Amino acid sequence: MDTEPANGGAPIGIFESGAILQYLAEKTGKFLPTDIPGRFEVMQWLFWQVCGLGPMAGQNHHFVQYAPQRIDYAIGRYVDETHRLYGVLDQRLADRKFIAGKYSIADMPVIYGRLPFAKIGFGVLGENRLQFYIRPVCAGNACWP
């Protein structure tokens, strides 16, 4: 809940991580380019994560670690899809430090939301694939993972 919106109006309630990131970037004028090509590059990668990587990794972690019964089909499907998505991310980061130019809201869900937990799911399966796909991402003096 933003009790002090930029327009000075009534409080604004916002849900969904991508919408929250976009709102905060627009409110502060940070982490989202103002030029149309840069802005949509960031937004595409943000949506890729919140609509693809996030849900697939979440299902991976659920079926690998928490499902009350082992379902090999579900484990295989979500582990393979998470692996594919990390391959897309790895390819994207092969020649750049950040996902979409400068550090932006496109980097935030990966850094804080998915990578630290993804190792757990792959480790349970005894696979080391994720290690291959993760490169450190740095902002200022901090790097993840």
Secondary structure, DSSP 8 states (H G I E B T S, - for coil): -BSS-TTS-S-B---SHHHHHHHHHHHHT-SS-SSHHHHHHHHHHHHHIIIIIHHHHHHHHIIIII-SS--HHHHHHHHHHHHHHHHHHHHHGGG-SSTTSSS-TTTHIIIIIIHHHHHHHHHHTT--HHHHH---EEETTEEE-
